[in-house]
Amino acid sequence: MRFHLIDRIDTWDAGRAIRARKVTSWLEDFWRDEGRGPQMPEPLILEALCQAGTWLIIATTGVRRRAALLSVDEVSFHEPVRPGDTLILEGTVESMGDETAVLTGTASVGGRTVMKAEAVMCALLPAEDLEDPEDTRRTMERLTRVPAGGERR
């Protein structure tokens, strides 16, 4: 199953930072209830942040590179994400070279931090090896509402 966990990219600063969102719905396939009500599985919250980071890399490199997760030094989860929540994902580039990038970020709901991740290391791969660049460009335009290659702050 393939999850697209970014509904919109609100802002990005090429090579520096991104803010994106995921509006959750009862219709999602991923909800788990272990006796405390439905919750988004914690690994998917981290995945949403990683997807936001990938979109930052895609935007920064003009759809030439894409991030693939290598490691996460530290991650902490603070509160559950429930159906109907809007998950705000904020990532900051700590370092970026030709082959790797390191990001740090948070996920929040209603101004409350639900997850924090430190030193998320990604390999930077040729985007065309993973997906058709035109499909990626169209998706980026839909998420940002800005033509690919433009910058929204």
N, C-alpha and C positions, 0 to 999 in steps of 0.2 A: 504494500500500500504506500502511496506517495502522498505526503502531506505538504501543502503549500500554506505556510504559517505567517505570511505577510500579506496583509490586505491593502496597505498603503504605506508609501514612504513620504513622511511629512517634510523632512529636511535632510540634506546631507551637505557636507563640506568635503570636497574631494581629498582623499588621502588622510582625513582627520577624524570625521565623526558622522554618525547617522542617527536619525530618530525615525522609527517606523512603528506600525501598529498592527495588531491582530484583534479583530472583533470576534469574540467567541459566540457560539450559537448552540442551542440544544441539538441541532442537526448534525453536529460534528460526530465522527465515528470514534473518537478517542476517549471519551469520558469514562472515568473509573470511579466506582463508589465502594469504599471499604468501610462503610458504616458511618461516615461523617458527611454524606452528601456527595454529589458528583464533583470530581476534581479533574483538572487537566494533569496528566502524568508529568512529573517533574522533568524527565528527560526531554519532553516536547517543549517545555518552556525554554530550556537551554537550546534546543534545536531552533526555536523561533529567533532567539538572539543570534545564533550562528547564521541563519538565513539572512537576517538584516545585515550582518557583517559581509556576507557574500555579495549582497546587492551593493554595498559600499565599494567593494573591490571592483565589481562589474562597472559601476558608474565611474569610478576613478580611472580605470584603464580603458574606457571607451569600448566596453564589451569585448576586450581582448583576453582578459584573465578572469578566473573564477576561483574562489576559495574552497578548499577541501580541508575539513577539520583534521588536525594531527593530534592535538592534546589540549587539555584544560588543566591549569595548575591548581586552581581552587574554585569551587562553586558552592554557594550556600543558598538554601531555599528558606523563605521566611513565612509565607502565607500561601494558601491555596488559590488557584485560579478557577473560577466557577463559570457555568454557562451564563452568557450575557455580559461578562466582564470584557472591558477593552484593555488589552495588554499593550502597554507602551514599552518599546524596546529602544534602548539608547546604548550605542557602542562608540568607543573612542579608540583610534589607532594608537598603539604604544610604539610600534615600529613597523616599517614596511620596506622590503627589499624586492629584488627581482623574483625570488623564489619562495619567500615566506612573508607572512604578516602576523603580528601579534596584536590582539584587541582585548579591551576590558569593557565590561558592560553591565547594565542592569535591566531588569524587567520590572515594571510596576503596574499597579491597578489602582486607580483613584488616588494617585499620589503616594501610595504605600509601596515600598520595595518588596517584591515577592521573590526575587532572585538576584544574586550578584555573582558575576563570573570574573575571575582574574586570569590574565595571561592565557587567552584563548589563541593557540598557535594554529595557523592554517598554511597549507601549501598553496601556492598560486599556480594554477594550471591553465593551459590554453583553453579558453572558453569553448572553442569549436570542437574540442575533443569530447566535451560533455553534452552539448546541446547545440542545435542549429543557432548560429549567432542572430539570425533575423527573428527567430522565435523569442530569443532572450531580449533582443532590442524592443520588440512589441510588448513583451511583458513589462519591461522596465518603463516604457512609456505609459502603460496602463497604471502601474503602481505610483508613478511620480506625477503623471499628467503633464510631463515635460518631454519634448522630443529627445531621444537618446543623444548624448553628447552635450546637452544643455546642463546647466547646474542650477539647482534650487536650494536656496538657503532659508 
